[in-house]
Amino acid sequence: MGKDNEQDEIFKNQVSIIRQLADKQSCIVVGRCSDYILREREDCMHVFIYASYEHRMKNCVESLGMTEAEAKKMIAKVDKARDVYHKTYAGFLPGDFRYKDVKRRRR
């Protein structure tokens, strides 16, 4: 119970900070459910930027010095945490293009 309440309080503070920044000046907010928090503003553009699994794996191994097994676990853990966080507070997954202004182009 304490952990959820603490996370809820952190989210409330993030909402306040993100809205204050957007009210004050042009800015870029990466993550933190900013697409949801600023959803009603006409002066915002919501995009989802991501790297392929292969590129993320390569970065973990080459830049962070992880083994492939470590990288695989870490990527899965981070992806799951990001999805749970966004789904909890925004009600949709971060990569759901229905909530983005720039749609994914099929190759």
MMTF fields as JSON, N, C-alpha, C and O atoms, coordinates in Angstrom:
{
  "mmtfVersion": "1.0.0",
  "mmtfProducer": "UNKNOWN",
  "numBonds": 427,
  "numAtoms": 428,
  "numGroups": 107,
  "numChains": 1,
  "numModels": 1,
  "chainsPerModel": [1],
  "groupsPerChain": [107],
  "chainIdList": ["A"],
  "bondAtomList": [4, 2, 8, 6, 12, 10, 16, 14, 20, 18, 24, 22, 28, 26, 32, 30, 36, 34, 40, 38, 44, 42, 48, 46, 52, 50, 56, 54, 60, 58, 64, 62, 68, 66, 72, 70, 76, 74, 80, 78, 84, 82, 88, 86, 92, 90, 96, 94, 100, 98, 104, 102, 108, 106, 112, 110, 116, 114, 120, 118, 124, 122, 128, 126, 132, 130, 136, 134, 140, 138, 144, 142, 148, 146, 152, 150, 156, 154, 160, 158, 164, 162, 168, 166, 172, 170, 176, 174, 180, 178, 184, 182, 188, 186, 192, 190, 196, 194, 200, 198, 204, 202, 208, 206, 212, 210, 216, 214, 220, 218, 224, 222, 228, 226, 232, 230, 236, 234, 240, 238, 244, 242, 248, 246, 252, 250, 256, 254, 260, 258, 264, 262, 268, 266, 272, 270, 276, 274, 280, 278, 284, 282, 288, 286, 292, 290, 296, 294, 300, 298, 304, 302, 308, 306, 312, 310, 316, 314, 320, 318, 324, 322, 328, 326, 332, 330, 336, 334, 340, 338, 344, 342, 348, 346, 352, 350, 356, 354, 360, 358, 364, 362, 368, 366, 372, 370, 376, 374, 380, 378, 384, 382, 388, 386, 392, 390, 396, 394, 400, 398, 404, 402, 408, 406, 412, 410, 416, 414, 420, 418, 424, 422],
  "bondOrderList": [1, 1, 1, 1, 1, 1, 1, 1, 1, 1, 1, 1, 1, 1, 1, 1, 1, 1, 1, 1, 1, 1, 1, 1, 1, 1, 1, 1, 1, 1, 1, 1, 1, 1, 1, 1, 1, 1, 1, 1, 1, 1, 1, 1, 1, 1, 1, 1, 1, 1, 1, 1, 1, 1, 1, 1, 1, 1, 1, 1, 1, 1, 1, 1, 1, 1, 1, 1, 1, 1, 1, 1, 1, 1, 1, 1, 1, 1, 1, 1, 1, 1, 1, 1, 1, 1, 1, 1, 1, 1, 1, 1, 1, 1, 1, 1, 1, 1, 1, 1, 1, 1, 1, 1, 1, 1],
  "groupList": [{"groupName": "MET", "atomNameList": ["N", "CA", "C", "O"], "elementList": ["N", "C", "C", "O"], "formalChargeList": [0, 0, 0, 0], "bondAtomList": [1, 0, 2, 1, 3, 2], "bondOrderList": [1, 1, 2], "singleLetterCode": "M", "chemCompType": "L-PEPTIDE LINKING"}, {"groupName": "GLY", "atomNameList": ["N", "CA", "C", "O"], "elementList": ["N", "C", "C", "O"], "formalChargeList": [0, 0, 0, 0], "bondAtomList": [1, 0, 2, 1, 3, 2], "bondOrderList": [1, 1, 2], "singleLetterCode": "G", "chemCompType": "PEPTIDE LINKING"}, {"groupName": "LYS", "atomNameList": ["N", "CA", "C", "O"], "elementList": ["N", "C", "C", "O"], "formalChargeList": [0, 0, 0, 0], "bondAtomList": [1, 0, 2, 1, 3, 2], "bondOrderList": [1, 1, 2], "singleLetterCode": "K", "chemCompType": "L-PEPTIDE LINKING"}, {"groupName": "ASP", "atomNameList": ["N", "CA", "C", "O"], "elementList": ["N", "C", "C", "O"], "formalChargeList": [0, 0, 0, 0], "bondAtomList": [1, 0, 2, 1, 3, 2], "bondOrderList": [1, 1, 2], "singleLetterCode": "D", "chemCompType": "L-PEPTIDE LINKING"}, {"groupName": "ASN", "atomNameList": ["N", "CA", "C", "O"], "elementList": ["N", "C", "C", "O"], "formalChargeList": [0, 0, 0, 0], "bondAtomList": [1, 0, 2, 1, 3, 2], "bondOrderList": [1, 1, 2], "singleLetterCode": "N", "chemCompType": "L-PEPTIDE LINKING"}, {"groupName": "GLU", "atomNameList": ["N", "CA", "C", "O"], "elementList": ["N", "C", "C", "O"], "formalChargeList": [0, 0, 0, 0], "bondAtomList": [1, 0, 2, 1, 3, 2], "bondOrderList": [1, 1, 2], "singleLetterCode": "E", "chemCompType": "L-PEPTIDE LINKING"}, {"groupName": "GLN", "atomNameList": ["N", "CA", "C", "O"], "elementList": ["N", "C", "C", "O"], "formalChargeList": [0, 0, 0, 0], "bondAtomList": [1, 0, 2, 1, 3, 2], "bondOrderList": [1, 1, 2], "singleLetterCode": "Q", "chemCompType": "L-PEPTIDE LINKING"}, {"groupName": "ILE", "atomNameList": ["N", "CA", "C", "O"], "elementList": ["N", "C", "C", "O"], "formalChargeList": [0, 0, 0, 0], "bondAtomList": [1, 0, 2, 1, 3, 2], "bondOrderList": [1, 1, 2], "singleLetterCode": "I", "chemCompType": "L-PEPTIDE LINKING"}, {"groupName": "PHE", "atomNameList": ["N", "CA", "C", "O"], "elementList": ["N", "C", "C", "O"], "formalChargeList": [0, 0, 0, 0], "bondAtomList": [1, 0, 2, 1, 3, 2], "bondOrderList": [1, 1, 2], "singleLetterCode": "F", "chemCompType": "L-PEPTIDE LINKING"}, {"groupName": "VAL", "atomNameList": ["N", "CA", "C", "O"], "elementList": ["N", "C", "C", "O"], "formalChargeList": [0, 0, 0, 0], "bondAtomList": [1, 0, 2, 1, 3, 2], "bondOrderList": [1, 1, 2], "singleLetterCode": "V", "chemCompType": "L-PEPTIDE LINKING"}, {"groupName": "SER", "atomNameList": ["N", "CA", "C", "O"], "elementList": ["N", "C", "C", "O"], "formalChargeList": [0, 0, 0, 0], "bondAtomList": [1, 0, 2, 1, 3, 2], "bondOrderList": [1, 1, 2], "singleLetterCode": "S", "chemCompType": "L-PEPTIDE LINKING"}, {"groupName": "ARG", "atomNameList": ["N", "CA", "C", "O"], "elementList": ["N", "C", "C", "O"], "formalChargeList": [0, 0, 0, 0], "bondAtomList": [1, 0, 2, 1, 3, 2], "bondOrderList": [1, 1, 2], "singleLetterCode": "R", "chemCompType": "L-PEPTIDE LINKING"}, {"groupName": "LEU", "atomNameList": ["N", "CA", "C", "O"], "elementList": ["N", "C", "C", "O"], "formalChargeList": [0, 0, 0, 0], "bondAtomList": [1, 0, 2, 1, 3, 2], "bondOrderList": [1, 1, 2], "singleLetterCode": "L", "chemCompType": "L-PEPTIDE LINKING"}, {"groupName": "ALA", "atomNameList": ["N", "CA", "C", "O"], "elementList": ["N", "C", "C", "O"], "formalChargeList": [0, 0, 0, 0], "bondAtomList": [1, 0, 2, 1, 3, 2], "bondOrderList": [1, 1, 2], "singleLetterCode": "A", "chemCompType": "L-PEPTIDE LINKING"}, {"groupName": "CYS", "atomNameList": ["N", "CA", "C", "O"], "elementList": ["N", "C", "C", "O"], "formalChargeList": [0, 0, 0, 0], "bondAtomList": [1, 0, 2, 1, 3, 2], "bondOrderList": [1, 1, 2], "singleLetterCode": "C", "chemCompType": "L-PEPTIDE LINKING"}, {"groupName": "TYR", "atomNameList": ["N", "CA", "C", "O"], "elementList": ["N", "C", "C", "O"], "formalChargeList": [0, 0, 0, 0], "bondAtomList": [1, 0, 2, 1, 3, 2], "bondOrderList": [1, 1, 2], "singleLetterCode": "Y", "chemCompType": "L-PEPTIDE LINKING"}, {"groupName": "HIS", "atomNameList": ["N", "CA", "C", "O"], "elementList": ["N", "C", "C", "O"], "formalChargeList": [0, 0, 0, 0], "bondAtomList": [1, 0, 2, 1, 3, 2], "bondOrderList": [1, 1, 2], "singleLetterCode": "H", "chemCompType": "L-PEPTIDE LINKING"}, {"groupName": "THR", "atomNameList": ["N", "CA", "C", "O"], "elementList": ["N", "C", "C", "O"], "formalChargeList": [0, 0, 0, 0], "bondAtomList": [1, 0, 2, 1, 3, 2], "bondOrderList": [1, 1, 2], "singleLetterCode": "T", "chemCompType": "L-PEPTIDE LINKING"}, {"groupName": "PRO", "atomNameList": ["N", "CA", "C", "O"], "elementList": ["N", "C", "C", "O"], "formalChargeList": [0, 0, 0, 0], "bondAtomList": [1, 0, 2, 1, 3, 2], "bondOrderList": [1, 1, 2], "singleLetterCode": "P", "chemCompType": "L-PEPTIDE LINKING"}],
  "groupTypeList": [0, 1, 2, 3, 4, 5, 6, 3, 5, 7, 8, 2, 4, 6, 9, 10, 7, 7, 11, 6, 12, 13, 3, 2, 6, 10, 14, 7, 9, 9, 1, 11, 14, 10, 3, 15, 7, 12, 11, 5, 11, 5, 3, 14, 0, 16, 9, 8, 7, 15, 13, 10, 15, 5, 16, 11, 0, 2, 4, 14, 9, 5, 10, 12, 1, 0, 17, 5, 13, 5, 13, 2, 2, 0, 7, 13, 2, 9, 3, 2, 13, 11, 3, 9, 15, 16, 2, 17, 15, 13, 1, 8, 12, 18, 1, 3, 8, 11, 15, 2, 3, 9, 2, 11, 11, 11, 11],
  "groupIdList": [1, 2, 3, 4, 5, 6, 7, 8, 9, 10, 11, 12, 13, 14, 15, 16, 17, 18, 19, 20, 21, 22, 23, 24, 25, 26, 27, 28, 29, 30, 31, 32, 33, 34, 35, 36, 37, 38, 39, 40, 41, 42, 43, 44, 45, 46, 47, 48, 49, 50, 51, 52, 53, 54, 55, 56, 57, 58, 59, 60, 61, 62, 63, 64, 65, 66, 67, 68, 69, 70, 71, 72, 73, 74, 75, 76, 77, 78, 79, 80, 81, 82, 83, 84, 85, 86, 87, 88, 89, 90, 91, 92, 93, 94, 95, 96, 97, 98, 99, 100, 101, 102, 103, 104, 105, 106, 107],
  "secStructList": [7, 2, 2, 2, 2, 2, 2, 2, 2, 2, 2, 2, 2, 2, 2, 2, 2, 2, 2, 2, 2, 2, 2, 2, 1, 7, 7, 7, 7, 7, 1, 6, 6, 2, 2, 2, 2, 6, 6, 6, 7, 6, 6, 7, 7, 7, 7, 7, 7, 7, 7, 7, 2, 2, 2, 2, 2, 2, 2, 2, 2, 2, 6, 6, 7, 7, 7, 2, 2, 2, 2, 2, 2, 2, 2, 2, 2, 2, 2, 2, 2, 2, 2, 2, 2, 2, 2, 2, 2, 2, 1, 1, 7, 6, 6, 7, 4, 4, 4, 7, 1, 1, 7, 7, 7, 7, 7],
  "xCoordList": [0.825, 0.0, 0.86, 0.577, 1.884, 2.736, 3.426, 3.555, 3.871, 4.576, 3.649, 4.051, 2.41, 1.451, 1.118, 1.064, 0.898, 0.595, 1.766, 1.572, 2.971, 4.162, 4.283, 4.579, 4.055, 4.122, 3.029, 3.271, 1.841, 0.757, 1.125, 0.831, 1.759, 2.18, 3.251, 3.221, 4.185, 5.216, 4.556, 4.919, 3.593, 2.912, 2.194, 2.264, 1.513, 0.823, 1.801, 1.496, 2.976, 3.993, 4.513, 4.746, 4.693, 5.14, 4.106, 4.467, 2.828, 1.754, 1.858, 1.792, 2.019, 2.115, 3.319, 3.197, 4.456, 5.677, 5.555, 5.912, 5.058, 4.915, 3.954, 4.23, 2.847, 1.885, 2.461, 2.241, 3.196, 3.826, 4.834, 4.869, 5.637, 6.613, 5.935, 6.346, 4.894, 4.182, 3.48, 3.373, 3.004, 2.36, 3.371, 3.052, 4.572, 5.594, 6.309, 6.559, 6.64, 7.452, 7.38, 6.879, 7.885, 7.991, 8.974, 10.004, 8.662, 9.541, 9.309, 8.31, 10.233, 10.099, 10.089, 10.998, 9.068, 8.946, 9.017, 8.228, 9.952, 10.128, 9.558, 10.025, 8.544, 7.979, 7.146, 6.571, 7.086, 6.357, 4.878, 4.253, 4.299, 2.886, 2.537, 1.388, 3.525, 3.279, 2.264, 1.547, 2.186, 1.172, -0.232, -1.134, -0.409, -1.688, -1.914, -2.993, -0.913, -1.031, -1.367, -2.144, -0.784, -0.981, -1.958, -1.957, -2.775, -3.645, -4.648, -5.032, -5.077, -6.098, -5.527, -6.277, -4.231, -3.604, -3.525, -3.117, -3.914, -3.869, -2.459, -2.173, -1.581, -0.236, 0.813, 2.001, 0.39, 1.318, 1.31, 0.3, 2.44, 2.556, 3.021, 4.006, 2.306, 2.616, 3.187, 2.533, 4.409, 5.071, 5.627, 5.798, 5.902, 6.503, 7.773, 7.722, 8.899, 10.19, 10.753, 10.765, 11.209, 11.71, 12.795, 12.937, 13.538, 14.561, 14.118, 13.397, 14.554, 14.223, 14.87, 15.813, 14.348, 14.916, 16.386, 17.218, 16.7, 18.085, 19.018, 20.125, 18.578, 19.409, 19.567, 20.642, 18.509, 18.599, 19.526, 20.315, 19.434, 20.309, 21.77, 22.639, 22.028, 23.386, 23.926, 25.083, 23.112, 23.53, 23.879, 24.892, 23.047, 23.301, 24.614, 25.392, 24.853, 26.045, 27.291, 28.287, 27.235, 28.432, 28.718, 29.871, 27.697, 27.919, 27.892, 28.623, 27.051, 26.911, 27.675, 27.737, 28.258, 29.085, 28.325, 28.895, 27.07, 26.267, 26.463, 26.835, 26.209, 26.125, 24.77, 23.888, 24.614, 23.322, 22.203, 21.083, 22.5, 21.495, 21.079, 19.891, 22.064, 21.763, 20.944, 19.978, 21.334, 20.638, 19.192, 18.277, 18.992, 17.644, 16.748, 15.604, 17.265, 16.496, 16.203, 15.084, 17.224, 17.056, 16.046, 15.195, 16.135, 15.199, 13.773, 12.86, 13.576, 12.241, 11.713, 10.541, 12.577, 12.173, 11.795, 10.774, 12.613, 12.341, 11.072, 10.243, 10.916, 9.716, 8.458, 7.459, 8.504, 7.343, 7.023, 5.863, 8.05, 7.838, 7.252, 6.347, 7.756, 7.254, 5.788, 4.968, 5.463, 4.083, 3.135, 2.048, 3.537, 2.688, 2.468, 1.34, 3.528, 3.425, 2.459, 1.554, 2.657, 1.838, 0.391, -0.529, 0.189, -1.176, -1.884, -3.076, -1.154, -1.725, -2.204, -3.314, -1.389, -1.719, -2.414, -3.204, -2.137, -2.751, -3.921, -4.827, -3.894, -4.959, -4.696, -5.543, -3.518, -3.134, -1.63, -0.915, -1.149, 0.284, 1.021, 0.434, 2.287, 3.02, 3.134, 3.204, 3.154, 3.288, 1.971, 1.96, 0.86, -0.452, -0.613, -0.821, -0.515, -0.502, -1.847, -1.924, -2.895, -4.181, -4.093, -4.908, -3.1, -2.957, -1.768, -1.308, -1.282, -0.122, -0.523, -1.476, 0.213, -0.04, 0.71, 0.282, 1.813, 2.592, 2.388, 2.76, 1.808, 1.486, 2.653, 3.449, 2.741, 3.808, 3.63, 2.53, 4.726, 4.722, 5.123, 6.137, 4.364, 4.667, 5.694, 5.645, 6.627, 7.646, 7.285, 8.016],
  "yCoordList": [-1.203, 0.0, 1.254, 2.198, 1.276, 2.456, 2.78, 3.946, 1.744, 1.955, 2.57, 3.488, 2.076, 2.628, 4.075, 4.924, 4.356, 5.725, 6.655, 7.79, 6.172, 6.964, 7.231, 8.353, 6.208, 6.374, 7.324, 8.132, 7.242, 8.157, 9.605, 10.519, 9.797, 11.148, 11.678, 12.846, 10.827, 11.223, 11.606, 12.613, 10.811, 11.119, 12.463, 13.251, 12.737, 14.022, 15.181, 16.197, 15.03, 16.08, 16.229, 17.343, 15.106, 15.16, 15.874, 16.674, 15.591, 16.25, 17.759, 18.52, 18.176, 19.601, 20.243, 21.313, 19.602, 20.142, 20.204, 21.213, 19.143, 19.107, 20.192, 20.884, 20.343, 21.394, 22.79, 23.672, 22.991, 24.298, 24.614, 25.733, 23.641, 23.856, 24.176, 25.095, 23.416, 23.64, 24.995, 25.617, 25.459, 26.771, 27.907, 28.978, 27.662, 28.704, 28.945, 30.092, 27.861, 28.011, 26.75, 25.713, 26.858, 25.68, 24.712, 25.127, 23.434, 22.453, 21.085, 20.856, 20.206, 18.815, 17.972, 18.058, 17.171, 16.289, 14.862, 14.466, 14.103, 12.719, 11.802, 11.78, 11.049, 10.068, 10.674, 11.75, 9.981, 10.368, 10.602, 11.397, 9.919, 10.049, 11.462, 11.891, 12.17, 13.549, 13.621, 14.615, 12.58, 12.571, 12.588, 13.229, 11.902, 11.872, 13.171, 13.76, 13.599, 14.79, 16.033, 16.882, 16.133, 17.318, 17.058, 17.792, 16.041, 15.593, 16.641, 16.623, 17.54, 18.52, 19.82, 20.712, 19.927, 21.153, 21.106, 20.102, 22.187, 22.293, 22.55, 22.302, 23.041, 23.436, 22.357, 22.662, 21.11, 20.003, 19.023, 18.843, 18.405, 17.322, 16.1, 16.154, 14.997, 13.763, 12.745, 12.36, 12.319, 11.334, 10.213, 10.373, 9.089, 7.963, 7.607, 7.183, 7.781, 7.502, 6.254, 6.142, 5.336, 4.087, 3.52, 3.914, 2.609, 1.876, 0.422, -0.077, -0.236, -1.644, -2.453, -2.001, -3.631, -4.518, -4.786, -4.796, -4.999, -5.284, -4.13, -4.354, -2.898, -1.743, -1.582, -1.228, -1.839, -1.743, -2.814, -2.551, -4.009, -5.109, -4.746, -4.924, -4.244, -3.856, -2.771, -2.835, -1.799, -0.725, -1.279, -0.899, -2.168, -2.753, -3.528, -3.425, -4.296, -5.134, -4.289, -4.409, -3.437, -2.696, -1.467, -1.203, -0.736, 0.505, 0.314, 0.984, -0.6, -0.801, -2.013, -2.249, -2.782, -3.92, -5.092, -5.874, -5.229, -6.343, -7.576, -7.481, -8.723, -9.931, -9.895, -9.123, -10.732, -10.77, -11.209, -10.704, -12.142, -12.605, -11.477, -11.294, -10.718, -9.58, -8.528, -7.986, -8.25, -7.245, -7.662, -6.845, -8.924, -9.429, -9.258, -8.819, -9.605, -9.459, -7.991, -7.633, -7.146, -5.734, -5.069, -4.3, -5.356, -4.779, -5.207, -4.38, -6.486, -6.981, -6.305, -5.934, -6.148, -5.529, -4.058, -3.6, -3.326, -1.902, -1.727, -0.871, -2.535, -2.448, -2.731, -2.025, -3.75, -4.097, -2.973, -2.591, -2.447, -1.359, -0.127, 0.509, 0.209, 1.364, 1.154, 2.059, -0.038, -0.323, -0.281, 0.29, -0.878, -0.887, 0.541, 0.917, 1.336, 2.719, 3.513, 4.179, 3.436, 4.222, 3.752, 4.569, 2.459, 1.903, 2.298, 2.603, 2.293, 2.653, 4.1, 4.374, 5.022, 6.44, 7.036, 7.97, 6.518, 7.081, 6.225, 6.73, 4.935, 4.05, 3.415, 2.692, 3.683, 3.078, 2.885, 3.487, 2.053, 1.779, 2.928, 3.631, 3.131, 4.266, 4.237, 5.296, 3.078, 2.987, 2.909, 2.567, 3.216, 3.161, 4.39, 5.504, 4.168, 5.271, 5.971, 7.007, 5.442, 6.153, 7.465, 8.366, 7.571, 8.761, 9.628, 10.471, 9.426, 10.17, 11.018, 10.698, 12.099, 12.983, 12.536, 12.818, 11.849, 11.33, 9.822, 9.137, 9.322, 7.898, 7.111, 7.625, 5.88, 4.987, 4.676, 4.388, 4.74, 4.447, 2.994, 2.551, 2.272, 0.868, 0.815, 1.613, -0.129, -0.288, -1.411, -1.701],
  "zCoordList": [0.0, 0.0, 0.0, -0.738, 0.8, 0.887, -0.419, -0.791, -1.116, -2.381, -3.425, -4.139, -3.524, -4.484, -4.149, -5.038, -2.879, -2.467, -2.763, -3.197, -2.527, -2.808, -4.311, -4.72, -5.127, -6.583, -7.066, -7.963, -6.494, -6.854, -6.528, -7.299, -5.402, -5.003, -5.953, -6.341, -6.321, -7.291, -8.609, -9.216, -9.054, -10.313, -10.233, -11.176, -9.134, -8.973, -9.086, -9.709, -8.484, -8.575, -10.005, -10.472, -10.693, -12.089, -12.958, -13.821, -12.736, -13.481, -13.29, -14.255, -12.063, -11.759, -12.453, -13.05, -12.373, -12.981, -14.503, -15.112, -15.114, -16.575, -17.043, -18.023, -16.364, -16.758, -16.569, -17.398, -15.482, -15.259, -16.364, -16.876, -16.72, -17.791, -19.114, -19.821, -19.45, -20.707, -20.723, -21.78, -19.578, -19.489, -19.627, -20.142, -19.169, -19.091, -20.421, -20.791, -21.145, -22.356, -23.209, -22.773, -24.421, -25.271, -24.635, -24.104, -24.686, -24.081, -24.715, -25.398, -24.476, -24.896, -23.631, -22.805, -23.493, -22.335, -22.857, -23.715, -22.343, -22.77, -21.701, -20.562, -22.09, -21.173, -20.071, -20.23, -18.959, -17.749, -18.004, -17.302, -19.003, -19.379, -19.845, -19.744, -20.349, -20.776, -21.907, -22.023, -22.752, -23.804, -23.202, -23.741, -22.114, -21.418, -20.633, -20.694, -19.917, -19.069, -19.899, -19.465, -21.081, -21.927, -23.074, -24.062, -22.956, -24.044, -24.52, -25.69, -23.661, -24.033, -24.583, -24.98, -24.605, -25.11, -26.633, -27.217, -27.249, -28.708, -29.226, -30.398, -28.366, -28.793, -28.546, -28.44, -28.455, -28.209, -29.37, -30.051, -29.575, -30.537, -29.769, -29.032, -29.946, -29.234, -30.215, -31.184, -29.947, -30.797, -29.923, -28.714, -30.554, -29.86, -30.616, -31.771, -29.963, -30.573, -29.905, -28.679, -30.715, -30.167, -31.067, -32.225, -30.525, -31.28, -31.369, -30.505, -32.41, -32.568, -31.438, -30.787, -31.23, -30.218, -30.523, -29.616, -31.774, -32.174, -31.825, -31.335, -32.076, -31.735, -30.223, -29.74, -29.495, -28.033, -27.481, -26.574, -28.021, -27.603, -27.892, -27.039, -29.084, -29.466, -28.526, -28.111, -28.195, -27.288, -25.909, -25.321, -25.4, -24.076, -24.059, -23.11, -25.103, -25.151, -25.415, -24.702, -26.438, -26.844, -25.98, -25.638, -25.637, -24.876, -23.372, -22.642, -22.907, -21.464, -20.957, -19.751, -21.868, -21.474, -20.884, -20.122, -21.216, -20.705, -21.575, -22.744, -20.984, -21.797, -22.501, -22.127, -23.518, -24.207, -23.27, -23.356, -22.381, -21.42, -20.477, -20.208, -19.974, -19.095, -19.842, -19.306, -21.07, -21.868, -22.121, -22.018, -22.448, -22.716, -21.497, -21.621, -20.312, -19.065, -18.769, -18.401, -18.933, -18.624, -19.568, -19.121, -20.845, -21.816, -21.481, -21.489, -21.189, -20.845, -19.583, -19.515, -18.59, -17.32, -17.52, -17.005, -18.263, -18.504, -19.333, -19.025, -20.384, -21.22, -20.404, -20.54, -19.565, -18.741, -17.758, -17.602, -17.099, -16.129, -16.81, -16.269, -17.978, -18.726, -19.102, -18.947, -19.596, -19.986, -18.795, -18.885, -17.686, -16.49, -15.997, -15.679, -15.929, -15.466, -16.342, -15.838, -17.654, -18.575, -18.562, -18.581, -18.531, -18.501, -17.2, -17.209, -16.09, -14.793, -14.773, -14.317, -15.259, -15.13, -16.352, -16.21, -17.547, -18.749, -19.246, -19.909, -18.924, -19.376, -20.732, -21.256, -21.306, -22.576, -22.591, -21.789, -23.494, -23.582, -24.26, -25.083, -23.935, -24.495, -26.02, -26.643, -26.622, -28.071, -28.815, -29.998, -28.162, -28.806, -29.705, -29.224, -31.002, -31.961, -32.106, -32.767, -31.516, -31.53, -30.757, -30.958, -29.869, -29.026, -29.45, -28.68, -30.647, -31.139, -32.335, -33.046, -32.55, -33.686, -34.931, -36.05, -34.747, -35.862, -35.863, -34.911, -36.913, -36.981, -37.543, -38.33, -37.134, -37.585, -39.051, -39.522, -39.75, -41.18, -41.378, -40.838, -42.121, -42.426, -43.541, -44.477, -43.441, -44.496, -45.4, -46.347]
}
